Amino acid sequence: MHTLRNTLYSITLTAVAVMLAGSITVSAQDLEVPANLQAAIFKKVLGYVKISSPKVTIIHSASGVRAKDELLTNFKNSGIECEAVDEAGAAKASGNVVYLVPGVSAATAKKVEKKFVITCSKDMITDGLAAMAVINAGGKPSLLANMTSIGTAGIEVDPQLFRIAQKVGK
């Protein structure tokens, strides 16, 4: 637990340094938590989730193409097997983990509700449409876990994960 917390802290400091150096510019359409930081955090999270051979399908809307591209590149660079589909192809998501890019509709999210769904959207996690989310909380990433969504997906999670993730839902 202490090692994971130190790793998340180190990743956070690195991301802040990169943003301060001007390497990452943020606009309204960008992800609130940089894709490289999300990839590193979710790689750690997948170590606590009992899913054999995790494969992530990134589902995006038309407005989320740039975010999808950033996530796809960074997830692959982190060693996470992944693919991307647009909302129309959501029902065909072949990954056992699904990442919902902000802007994806609730109707689309419901098409994949029996999978382990991750996101960076606070609305998706609080509405029970995702199991895990990395959100921006006061300028730093915060990991949220929706207990109801995790249970609905039938996913077993190592209890150690909840030492670093804030629980939402039942």
N, C-alpha and C positions, 0 to 999 in steps of 0.2 A: 504494500500500500504506500509506504513511504517513498519507495523508488518511483512508482507511477506518479505520485504527486510532484516529486522533484522533476521528473521528466516533463510533465505538463507545464510546470513553472518555467523550466528551461526553454521549452518550445515557445511559450508565451513571450518571454524576454527576447528571444531571437526574432519573433514576428514583429514585436514593437520596434526593435532596432532597425529592421528592414524598412518598416513603414516610415520611421523618422528619417531614415537616410534618403527617402524619396523614391525608393525602388518600386513602391506600390502606390498607385494613386487610387483614391476611392471616390466613386460617384454614386448617385442614387441607385443605379442599376447593378452595382457590384455587390458581392457577398459581404455581409457585415463582419464575418470572421473570414480572413483570407483562406483561399483554397488549400494552400500548402499546410497551414496550421490545422485545418479541418482534417486533411488526409492523415497527418501524424496522429491526431487525437483519435480518429475513428480506427486507425490501425491498432492502437492500444486497446480501444473498446472491443474490437473483434477478438482480441485475445481473452476477454472475459465472457464472451458469448459462446454458448455451446452449439456452434454451427460448423459442421464439417465442410472444409474447403469453401470458405466464404467467397462469393462472387457478387459484386455490386452492380446493379442496374441503376443508372442515373436517369431519372425521368424529368424532362424539362418542358416548359411551355415555349411558345415562339419568342417571348420576351426574355427567356432565360438561356438562350443559346451561348452567349459569351460565358456566363457562369458555368454552364455545362462543360464547355471546352476547358476552362480552368480546372474544374474538379476532375475531369477525366484525365488530364495530363498529370495532375498532382497525385491522384489516387494510384495511377500506373507507376509513377516515379517512386511511390512509397511501397511498391510491391503488392498492391491490392489488385486482384483480377477484376476488371470492370468493363462495362459496355454502356452505351447511352441510347435511349429511345425518346421520341417525343410523346406528348400526352396521348395521341391517337394510338400509339403502340403499347400503352401501359399494361393492358391485359396480357400482352405477350412477353412481359419482363421475365427473362430466364434466370436472373440472379436470385439467390436465396436471401439477399439483402437488397433493399431498394432505398435509394437516396432521392428524396423529393426536393428539387430545386425550388426556391421561392417563386411564386407565381403559378405553380401547378394548382389546379382546382381541387376542391374537396371531393368532388365526384370522381376525379381521377385517382386521388389518394385512396378512396374506398375500394377501388378495383384491386388493390394490392394489400389490403388490410391483414391478410393472413401471413404476411412475410414480416421479417424484421425490418422495419422502416426507420430510416435515419434522415435527418434534415438539419438545416440551420435556421429554420423558421419557428419562432416562438409560438405563433398561432397554430401551426400544425401539431406541435407537441402538447400545448394546452387544450386543444380541441380533441385530443386523443387520436389523431390521424398518423402519428409517428410514435415510435418507441423511445428513440434517443434523439437528442438535439444538442448541437454546440451553438450557443447563442452569445451575442455580445452583451455583457452585463457590466455597464459602467466602464467600457473601454478595454475589458479583458474577457477572454472566453470563459464560458461557464457551461458545464455539462449537465443536461437535464435528462431524467429517465421517467417515462410515463408508465407506471406500474400496470395500469389497466391494459394498455396497448401491448406491453410485453407479454402479459398473460393471454390476451386474445391471439397473439401470434404463436403461442405455445412454445416460446423460446425459453430455454433454461439459461440463467445468467449467474455467474459466480458472484456471491454476495460481496466480495471484495470491491466490485465495481461501485457499489453504493457508498463507499467511503469517499469517493471523489465526485459522484453524481448526485445532484439534488433530485429527490423524488417528487413527482407531480402525479396527480390522479390517485386512485385507491391502491 
